[in-house]
Amino acid sequence: MSNDVTEGVFSTVVEALLMGRFICEFTDRVAFDYLQKEVYRDNVNDYLNKIGRKLQLSSAEDVFYCAYSTIDCADRKSSVKSQFNTTINQLEPLVRWLKLAMSALQKEESIQPGDTLRQGELLTAIEGAQTLADDLAKIVRSGHFATTRATPRDQLNHIMTKLVDGEYLKPNEAKSTTYTATGKWSYLYDVLDFIHIHESMGSEDDEPREEQQELML
């Protein structure tokens, strides 16, 4: 990789991280491979440290994102707390959809980065089982996936679009209804594990704790 190309990738990676993007082999293979190399990863981390950030890697080591290096000031504590509460509010509908998808696809294991999801396959299963259609209707009734759309087809399409916007899924092609699960699922599972261990973290009255910031952008 030439110096010009390396500098270009460095800029692209840093800008993506600071925008809150999650970098994995399925969202941006070039950027992910770049961060896999220790020397480049150190360069990115050195830059981020200068502005109070750091490079974070999921416990499964399959997705990179940006976190605060410290939360020792009021503004950062407020920002982390706000982002953490936003994540908490999105967790329930995400987990409910995950359970629905696993039931529809008859999967025993949760969705993992690299898994292929076919919207048509999901829809066929949901339309063929009233309990799944009822679960889908409950998911879109309020919260992160809220919509007034009435049919399972439109409701599912709305959710899949939201999951793409949230970087949990990536269409295999433009306007495709076949998707690849991204590394952001690993981030979600890390958050769930964290909350399971530190249940009090979800309280709005709690101040953000030092380890909490490691899961926040």
VEXPADREN-449058 format. One record per residue: chain; x, y, z of N, C-alpha, C in turn. Coordinates in nm, 2 decimals, decimal comma. Layout:
VEXPADREN-449058
ATOM unit n.east n.north n.up ca.east ca.north ca.up c.east c.north c.up
ATOM A X Y Z X Y Z X Y Z;
...
END
This chain:
VEXPADREN-449058
ATOM unit n.east n.north n.up ca.east ca.north ca.up c.east c.north c.up
ATOM A 0,09 -0,12 0,00 0,00 0,00 0,00 0,09 0,12 0,00;
ATOM A 0,07 0,21 -0,10 0,16 0,33 -0,11 0,12 0,43 0,00;
ATOM A 0,21 0,53 0,02 0,19 0,63 0,12 0,06 0,71 0,10;
ATOM A 0,04 0,74 -0,03 -0,08 0,82 -0,06 -0,21 0,74 -0,03;
ATOM A -0,20 0,62 -0,07 -0,32 0,53 -0,04 -0,34 0,51 0,11;
ATOM A -0,23 0,49 0,18 -0,23 0,47 0,32 -0,29 0,59 0,39;
ATOM A -0,24 0,71 0,35 -0,29 0,84 0,41 -0,44 0,86 0,38;
ATOM A -0,48 0,82 0,26 -0,62 0,83 0,23 -0,71 0,74 0,31;
ATOM A -0,67 0,61 0,33 -0,74 0,52 0,41 -0,74 0,57 0,56;
ATOM A -0,63 0,62 0,61 -0,62 0,67 0,74 -0,73 0,78 0,76;
ATOM A -0,74 0,88 0,67 -0,84 0,98 0,68 -0,98 0,93 0,68;
ATOM A -1,00 0,84 0,59 -1,14 0,78 0,58 -1,18 0,70 0,70;
ATOM A -1,08 0,63 0,76 -1,11 0,55 0,88 -1,14 0,65 1,00;
ATOM A -1,05 0,74 1,02 -1,07 0,84 1,13 -1,20 0,91 1,12;
ATOM A -1,23 0,96 1,00 -1,36 1,03 0,98 -1,48 0,94 1,01;
ATOM A -1,47 0,82 0,96 -1,58 0,73 0,99 -1,60 0,70 1,14;
ATOM A -1,49 0,68 1,21 -1,50 0,65 1,35 -1,56 0,77 1,43;
ATOM A -1,51 0,89 1,39 -1,56 1,01 1,46 -1,71 1,04 1,43;
ATOM A -1,76 0,98 1,32 -1,90 1,00 1,28 -1,98 0,89 1,35;
ATOM A -1,92 0,80 1,43 -1,99 0,70 1,50 -2,02 0,58 1,42;
ATOM A -1,94 0,56 1,31 -1,95 0,44 1,23 -1,89 0,32 1,30;
ATOM A -1,94 0,20 1,26 -1,88 0,07 1,31 -1,81 0,01 1,19;
ATOM A -1,69 -0,03 1,21 -1,61 -0,08 1,10 -1,58 -0,23 1,11;
ATOM A -1,64 -0,31 1,02 -1,61 -0,45 1,02 -1,59 -0,49 0,88;
ATOM A -1,56 -0,62 0,86 -1,52 -0,67 0,73 -1,64 -0,66 0,63;
ATOM A -1,77 -0,65 0,69 -1,88 -0,65 0,60 -1,93 -0,51 0,57;
ATOM A -1,90 -0,41 0,65 -1,93 -0,27 0,63 -1,83 -0,20 0,54;
ATOM A -1,70 -0,23 0,57 -1,59 -0,17 0,49 -1,47 -0,26 0,51;
ATOM A -1,45 -0,34 0,41 -1,34 -0,44 0,42 -1,21 -0,38 0,41;
ATOM A -1,19 -0,27 0,33 -1,06 -0,21 0,32 -1,02 -0,14 0,45;
ATOM A -1,12 -0,07 0,51 -1,09 -0,01 0,64 -1,07 -0,11 0,75;
ATOM A -1,14 -0,22 0,75 -1,12 -0,32 0,85 -0,99 -0,39 0,84;
ATOM A -0,95 -0,42 0,72 -0,81 -0,48 0,70 -0,70 -0,38 0,74;
ATOM A -0,73 -0,26 0,71 -0,63 -0,15 0,75 -0,61 -0,15 0,91;
ATOM A -0,72 -0,16 0,98 -0,71 -0,16 1,13 -0,66 -0,29 1,18;
ATOM A -0,66 -0,40 1,10 -0,61 -0,52 1,15 -0,46 -0,52 1,16;
ATOM A -0,40 -0,43 1,09 -0,25 -0,41 1,10 -0,21 -0,32 1,21;
ATOM A -0,13 -0,38 1,30 -0,10 -0,31 1,43 -0,04 -0,17 1,41;
ATOM A 0,05 -0,15 1,31 0,11 -0,02 1,29 0,01 0,08 1,25;
ATOM A -0,09 0,05 1,16 -0,19 0,14 1,12 -0,29 0,17 1,23;
ATOM A -0,32 0,06 1,31 -0,42 0,07 1,42 -0,36 0,17 1,52;
ATOM A -0,23 0,15 1,55 -0,16 0,24 1,65 -0,17 0,39 1,60;
ATOM A -0,15 0,41 1,47 -0,15 0,55 1,41 -0,29 0,61 1,44;
ATOM A -0,39 0,53 1,41 -0,53 0,58 1,43 -0,55 0,61 1,58;
ATOM A -0,51 0,52 1,66 -0,53 0,53 1,81 -0,45 0,65 1,86;
ATOM A -0,33 0,68 1,81 -0,25 0,79 1,86 -0,32 0,92 1,82;
ATOM A -0,38 0,93 1,70 -0,45 1,05 1,66 -0,58 1,07 1,75;
ATOM A -0,65 0,96 1,77 -0,78 0,97 1,85 -0,75 1,01 2,00;
ATOM A -0,63 0,96 2,05 -0,60 0,99 2,19 -0,57 1,14 2,20;
ATOM A -0,53 1,21 2,10 -0,50 1,35 2,11 -0,63 1,43 2,12;
ATOM A -0,74 1,37 2,08 -0,87 1,45 2,09 -0,96 1,38 2,19;
ATOM A -0,90 1,30 2,28 -0,98 1,24 2,39 -1,07 1,12 2,35;
ATOM A -1,03 1,06 2,24 -1,10 0,94 2,20 -1,00 0,82 2,20;
ATOM A -1,06 0,70 2,17 -0,97 0,58 2,16 -1,04 0,48 2,07;
ATOM A -0,97 0,40 2,01 -1,02 0,29 1,92 -1,06 0,18 2,01;
ATOM A -1,19 0,13 1,99 -1,24 0,02 2,07 -1,27 -0,10 1,98;
ATOM A -1,25 -0,22 2,03 -1,27 -0,34 1,96 -1,37 -0,43 2,04;
ATOM A -1,47 -0,48 1,97 -1,56 -0,57 2,04 -1,50 -0,69 2,10;
ATOM A -1,56 -0,75 2,19 -1,50 -0,87 2,26 -1,48 -0,98 2,16;
ATOM A -1,56 -0,99 2,05 -1,54 -1,09 1,95 -1,43 -1,05 1,85;
ATOM A -1,38 -0,93 1,87 -1,27 -0,88 1,78 -1,31 -0,87 1,64;
ATOM A -1,44 -0,84 1,61 -1,48 -0,83 1,47 -1,54 -0,70 1,43;
ATOM A -1,54 -0,60 1,52 -1,58 -0,47 1,48 -1,51 -0,36 1,56;
ATOM A -1,47 -0,25 1,49 -1,40 -0,14 1,55 -1,50 -0,02 1,56;
ATOM A -1,48 0,05 1,67 -1,56 0,18 1,68 -1,48 0,27 1,77;
ATOM A -1,54 0,39 1,79 -1,47 0,50 1,87 -1,53 0,52 2,00;
ATOM A -1,45 0,53 2,11 -1,51 0,56 2,24 -1,43 0,68 2,30;
ATOM A -1,48 0,74 2,41 -1,41 0,84 2,48 -1,29 0,77 2,55;
ATOM A -1,18 0,83 2,56 -1,06 0,77 2,63 -1,08 0,80 2,78;
ATOM A -1,15 0,91 2,82 -1,18 0,94 2,96 -1,32 1,01 2,96;
ATOM A -1,38 1,01 3,08 -1,51 1,08 3,09 -1,50 1,17 3,22;
ATOM A -1,39 1,24 3,23 -1,36 1,31 3,35 -1,41 1,46 3,35;
ATOM A -1,50 1,49 3,25 -1,56 1,62 3,25 -1,71 1,61 3,24;
ATOM A -1,78 1,72 3,28 -1,92 1,71 3,28 -1,99 1,69 3,14;
ATOM A -1,93 1,76 3,04 -1,99 1,74 2,91 -1,98 1,60 2,86;
ATOM A -1,86 1,54 2,88 -1,85 1,40 2,83 -1,94 1,30 2,91;
ATOM A -1,95 1,33 3,04 -2,04 1,24 3,12 -2,18 1,25 3,07;
ATOM A -2,22 1,38 3,04 -2,36 1,40 2,99 -2,38 1,33 2,86;
ATOM A -2,28 1,34 2,77 -2,29 1,28 2,64 -2,29 1,13 2,65;
ATOM A -2,21 1,07 2,73 -2,21 0,93 2,75 -2,34 0,88 2,80;
ATOM A -2,39 0,95 2,91 -2,51 0,91 2,97 -2,63 0,92 2,87;
ATOM A -2,63 1,02 2,79 -2,74 1,04 2,69 -2,73 0,93 2,58;
ATOM A -2,61 0,89 2,54 -2,59 0,79 2,44 -2,63 0,65 2,49;
ATOM A -2,59 0,63 2,62 -2,62 0,51 2,69 -2,77 0,49 2,70;
ATOM A -2,84 0,59 2,74 -2,98 0,58 2,76 -3,05 0,56 2,62;
ATOM A -3,00 0,62 2,52 -3,05 0,60 2,38 -3,04 0,45 2,34;
ATOM A -2,92 0,40 2,37 -2,89 0,25 2,34 -2,99 0,17 2,42;
ATOM A -3,01 0,20 2,55 -3,10 0,12 2,63 -3,24 0,12 2,58;
ATOM A -3,29 0,24 2,53 -3,42 0,25 2,47 -3,44 0,17 2,35;
ATOM A -3,33 0,15 2,27 -3,33 0,07 2,15 -3,32 -0,08 2,17;
ATOM A -3,27 -0,12 2,29 -3,24 -0,26 2,31 -3,36 -0,35 2,31;
ATOM A -3,47 -0,31 2,38 -3,58 -0,40 2,38 -3,64 -0,43 2,25;
ATOM A -3,67 -0,33 2,16 -3,72 -0,37 2,03 -3,62 -0,45 1,94;
ATOM A -3,49 -0,42 1,96 -3,39 -0,50 1,89 -3,39 -0,64 1,93;
ATOM A -3,39 -0,66 2,06 -3,39 -0,80 2,12 -3,52 -0,87 2,08;
ATOM A -3,63 -0,80 2,08 -3,76 -0,86 2,04 -3,76 -0,90 1,89;
ATOM A -3,70 -0,82 1,81 -3,69 -0,85 1,67 -3,60 -0,97 1,65;
ATOM A -3,49 -0,97 1,72 -3,39 -1,08 1,71 -3,46 -1,21 1,75;
ATOM A -3,54 -1,21 1,85 -3,61 -1,34 1,89 -3,71 -1,38 1,78;
ATOM A -3,77 -1,28 1,72 -3,87 -1,31 1,62 -3,80 -1,37 1,50;
ATOM A -3,69 -1,31 1,46 -3,61 -1,36 1,34 -3,56 -1,50 1,37;
ATOM A -3,51 -1,53 1,49 -3,46 -1,66 1,52 -3,58 -1,76 1,51;
ATOM A -3,69 -1,72 1,56 -3,81 -1,81 1,55 -3,85 -1,84 1,41;
ATOM A -3,86 -1,73 1,33 -3,90 -1,74 1,19 -3,81 -1,82 1,11;
ATOM A -3,68 -1,81 1,14 -3,58 -1,88 1,06 -3,54 -2,02 1,13;
ATOM A -3,61 -2,04 1,24 -3,58 -2,17 1,31 -3,43 -2,18 1,35;
ATOM A -3,38 -2,07 1,40 -3,24 -2,07 1,44 -3,23 -2,08 1,59;
ATOM A -3,13 -2,17 1,64 -3,11 -2,18 1,78 -3,01 -2,08 1,83;
ATOM A -2,93 -2,03 1,74 -2,83 -1,93 1,78 -2,86 -1,80 1,73;
ATOM A -2,82 -1,69 1,81 -2,85 -1,56 1,77 -2,78 -1,52 1,64;
ATOM A -2,82 -1,42 1,57 -2,76 -1,37 1,45 -2,62 -1,33 1,48;
ATOM A -2,53 -1,37 1,39 -2,38 -1,34 1,40 -2,34 -1,26 1,28;
ATOM A -2,23 -1,18 1,30 -2,18 -1,11 1,18 -2,14 -1,21 1,07;
ATOM A -2,18 -1,17 0,95 -2,16 -1,26 0,83 -2,28 -1,34 0,79;
ATOM A -2,38 -1,36 0,89 -2,50 -1,43 0,85 -2,58 -1,37 0,74;
ATOM A -2,64 -1,45 0,66 -2,72 -1,40 0,55 -2,87 -1,40 0,59;
ATOM A -2,94 -1,29 0,58 -3,08 -1,29 0,61 -3,16 -1,25 0,48;
ATOM A -3,26 -1,33 0,45 -3,34 -1,31 0,33 -3,48 -1,26 0,37;
ATOM A -3,51 -1,14 0,33 -3,64 -1,08 0,37 -3,76 -1,17 0,33;
ATOM A -3,75 -1,22 0,21 -3,86 -1,31 0,16 -3,88 -1,43 0,25;
ATOM A -3,77 -1,49 0,30 -3,78 -1,61 0,38 -3,84 -1,57 0,52;
ATOM A -3,80 -1,46 0,57 -3,86 -1,41 0,70 -4,01 -1,38 0,68;
ATOM A -4,05 -1,32 0,57 -4,19 -1,28 0,55 -4,28 -1,41 0,53;
ATOM A -4,23 -1,50 0,46 -4,30 -1,63 0,44 -4,33 -1,70 0,57;
ATOM A -4,23 -1,70 0,66 -4,25 -1,76 0,79 -4,35 -1,68 0,87;
ATOM A -4,34 -1,55 0,87 -4,42 -1,46 0,95 -4,57 -1,47 0,90;
ATOM A -4,59 -1,47 0,77 -4,73 -1,47 0,72 -4,79 -1,61 0,74;
ATOM A -4,70 -1,71 0,76 -4,75 -1,85 0,78 -4,78 -1,89 0,92;
ATOM A -4,75 -1,79 1,02 -4,77 -1,82 1,16 -4,83 -1,70 1,23;
ATOM A -4,95 -1,71 1,27 -5,02 -1,59 1,33 -4,94 -1,54 1,45;
ATOM A -4,88 -1,63 1,53 -4,81 -1,58 1,65 -4,69 -1,49 1,61;
ATOM A -4,62 -1,53 1,50 -4,51 -1,44 1,45 -4,56 -1,31 1,40;
ATOM A -4,68 -1,31 1,33 -4,74 -1,19 1,28 -4,78 -1,10 1,39;
ATOM A -4,83 -1,16 1,50 -4,87 -1,08 1,62 -4,75 -1,02 1,69;
ATOM A -4,64 -1,10 1,69 -4,52 -1,05 1,76 -4,46 -0,93 1,67;
ATOM A -4,47 -0,94 1,54 -4,42 -0,84 1,46 -4,50 -0,71 1,48;
ATOM A -4,63 -0,73 1,49 -4,72 -0,61 1,51 -4,69 -0,54 1,64;
ATOM A -4,66 -0,62 1,74 -4,62 -0,56 1,87 -4,49 -0,48 1,87;
ATOM A -4,40 -0,53 1,79 -4,27 -0,47 1,78 -4,28 -0,33 1,71;
ATOM A -4,37 -0,32 1,62 -4,38 -0,19 1,54 -4,48 -0,10 1,61;
ATOM A -4,54 -0,14 1,72 -4,64 -0,06 1,78 -4,59 0,07 1,84;
ATOM A -4,46 0,06 1,90 -4,40 0,17 1,96 -4,25 0,16 1,97;
ATOM A -4,18 0,26 2,01 -4,04 0,25 2,02 -3,96 0,27 1,90;
ATOM A -3,84 0,21 1,89 -3,74 0,23 1,78 -3,80 0,19 1,65;
ATOM A -3,88 0,09 1,64 -3,94 0,04 1,51 -4,08 0,08 1,49;
ATOM A -4,13 0,18 1,56 -4,26 0,23 1,55 -4,30 0,27 1,40;
ATOM A -4,42 0,22 1,36 -4,47 0,26 1,23 -4,62 0,24 1,23;
ATOM A -4,69 0,31 1,14 -4,83 0,29 1,12 -4,87 0,19 1,01;
ATOM A -4,77 0,13 0,95 -4,79 0,04 0,85 -4,86 -0,09 0,90;
ATOM A -4,96 -0,14 0,82 -5,05 -0,24 0,88 -5,02 -0,38 0,84;
ATOM A -4,96 -0,41 0,72 -4,94 -0,54 0,68 -4,80 -0,60 0,72;
ATOM A -4,79 -0,73 0,74 -4,66 -0,78 0,78 -4,55 -0,75 0,68;
ATOM A -4,59 -0,75 0,55 -4,49 -0,72 0,45 -4,43 -0,57 0,47;
ATOM A -4,52 -0,48 0,49 -4,48 -0,34 0,51 -4,41 -0,32 0,64;
ATOM A -4,45 -0,39 0,74 -4,39 -0,38 0,87 -4,25 -0,43 0,87;
ATOM A -4,23 -0,55 0,81 -4,10 -0,61 0,80 -4,01 -0,52 0,72;
ATOM A -4,06 -0,47 0,61 -3,98 -0,39 0,52 -3,93 -0,26 0,60;
ATOM A -4,02 -0,21 0,68 -3,98 -0,09 0,77 -3,87 -0,13 0,86;
ATOM A -3,88 -0,24 0,93 -3,78 -0,29 1,02 -3,64 -0,31 0,96;
ATOM A -3,65 -0,38 0,84 -3,52 -0,41 0,77 -3,45 -0,28 0,73;
ATOM A -3,53 -0,18 0,69 -3,47 -0,05 0,65 -3,41 0,01 0,77;
ATOM A -3,47 0,01 0,89 -3,42 0,06 1,01 -3,29 -0,01 1,05;
ATOM A -3,28 -0,14 1,03 -3,17 -0,22 1,06 -3,05 -0,18 0,97;
ATOM A -3,08 -0,15 0,85 -2,98 -0,11 0,75 -2,93 0,03 0,79;
ATOM A -3,02 0,12 0,82 -2,98 0,25 0,87 -2,90 0,25 0,99;
ATOM A -2,93 0,15 1,08 -2,85 0,14 1,21 -2,72 0,06 1,19;
ATOM A -2,69 0,02 1,07 -2,57 -0,06 1,04 -2,57 -0,20 1,10;
ATOM A -2,68 -0,25 1,13 -2,69 -0,39 1,17 -2,69 -0,49 1,05;
ATOM A -2,74 -0,44 0,94 -2,75 -0,52 0,82 -2,70 -0,44 0,70;
ATOM A -2,64 -0,51 0,61 -2,60 -0,45 0,48 -2,66 -0,52 0,37;
ATOM A -2,73 -0,45 0,28 -2,78 -0,51 0,16 -2,67 -0,57 0,07;
ATOM A -2,70 -0,69 0,02 -2,59 -0,76 -0,06 -2,57 -0,69 -0,19;
ATOM A -2,68 -0,62 -0,24 -2,67 -0,54 -0,36 -2,76 -0,42 -0,34;
ATOM A -2,75 -0,33 -0,43 -2,84 -0,21 -0,43 -2,99 -0,26 -0,44;
ATOM A -3,07 -0,21 -0,35 -3,22 -0,24 -0,34 -3,24 -0,39 -0,32;
ATOM A -3,14 -0,46 -0,27 -3,15 -0,60 -0,25 -3,24 -0,63 -0,12;
ATOM A -3,31 -0,74 -0,12 -3,38 -0,78 0,00 -3,31 -0,90 0,07;
ATOM A -3,18 -0,92 0,03 -3,10 -1,02 0,10 -2,98 -0,94 0,17;
ATOM A -2,96 -0,97 0,29 -2,87 -0,88 0,37 -2,77 -0,97 0,44;
ATOM A -2,66 -0,90 0,47 -2,55 -0,96 0,55 -2,55 -0,89 0,69;
ATOM A -2,55 -0,97 0,79 -2,54 -0,92 0,93 -2,40 -0,86 0,95;
ATOM A -2,39 -0,74 1,01 -2,26 -0,68 1,03 -2,20 -0,70 1,17;
ATOM A -2,08 -0,65 1,19 -2,02 -0,66 1,32 -2,09 -0,59 1,43;
ATOM A -2,19 -0,50 1,40 -2,25 -0,42 1,50 -2,34 -0,51 1,59;
ATOM A -2,37 -0,63 1,55 -2,44 -0,73 1,63 -2,35 -0,77 1,75;
ATOM A -2,22 -0,78 1,72 -2,12 -0,81 1,83 -2,12 -0,70 1,94;
ATOM A -2,13 -0,57 1,89 -2,14 -0,46 1,98 -2,26 -0,47 2,06;
ATOM A -2,38 -0,50 2,00 -2,50 -0,52 2,07 -2,49 -0,62 2,18;
ATOM A -2,43 -0,74 2,15 -2,42 -0,84 2,25 -2,32 -0,80 2,36;
ATOM A -2,22 -0,72 2,33 -2,14 -0,67 2,44 -2,21 -0,58 2,53;
ATOM A -2,30 -0,50 2,48 -2,38 -0,41 2,56 -2,48 -0,49 2,65;
ATOM A -2,54 -0,60 2,59 -2,63 -0,68 2,66 -2,56 -0,75 2,78;
ATOM A -2,44 -0,80 2,75 -2,36 -0,87 2,85 -2,32 -0,77 2,96;
ATOM A -2,28 -0,65 2,92 -2,25 -0,54 3,02 -2,36 -0,51 3,11;
ATOM A -2,48 -0,50 3,05 -2,60 -0,47 3,13 -2,64 -0,58 3,22;
ATOM A -2,62 -0,70 3,17 -2,65 -0,82 3,26 -2,56 -0,82 3,38;
ATOM A -2,43 -0,78 3,36 -2,34 -0,78 3,47 -2,36 -0,66 3,56;
ATOM A -2,39 -0,55 3,50 -2,40 -0,42 3,58 -2,55 -0,37 3,56;
ATOM A -2,64 -0,44 3,62 -2,78 -0,41 3,59 -2,82 -0,27 3,63;
ATOM A -2,75 -0,21 3,73 -2,79 -0,08 3,77 -2,75 0,03 3,67;
ATOM A -2,67 -0,01 3,57 -2,63 0,09 3,47 -2,75 0,15 3,40;
ATOM A -2,86 0,08 3,39 -2,97 0,13 3,31 -3,05 0,24 3,38;
ATOM A -3,02 0,27 3,51 -3,09 0,38 3,58 -3,06 0,51 3,53;
ATOM A -3,16 0,59 3,50 -3,14 0,73 3,46 -3,07 0,82 3,56;
ATOM A -3,08 0,77 3,69 -3,03 0,85 3,80 -2,88 0,83 3,82;
ATOM A -2,83 0,72 3,76 -2,69 0,69 3,78 -2,60 0,78 3,70;
ATOM A -2,48 0,82 3,75 -2,38 0,88 3,67 -2,31 0,78 3,59;
ATOM A -2,27 0,81 3,47 -2,19 0,71 3,39 -2,07 0,67 3,46;
ATOM A -2,04 0,54 3,46 -1,92 0,49 3,53 -1,81 0,48 3,43;
ATOM A -1,69 0,46 3,48 -1,57 0,46 3,40 -1,58 0,35 3,29;
ATOM A -1,62 0,23 3,33 -1,62 0,12 3,23 -1,74 0,14 3,13;
ATOM A -1,84 0,22 3,17 -1,95 0,23 3,08 -1,91 0,30 2,95;
ATOM A -1,82 0,40 2,96 -1,78 0,47 2,84 -1,72 0,38 2,73;
ATOM A -1,67 0,27 2,77 -1,60 0,18 2,67 -1,70 0,12 2,57;
ATOM A -1,83 0,13 2,60 -1,93 0,08 2,51 -2,00 0,20 2,43;
ATOM A -1,95 0,32 2,46 -2,02 0,44 2,40 -1,93 0,50 2,30;
ATOM A -1,99 0,56 2,20 -1,91 0,63 2,10 -1,86 0,76 2,15;
END
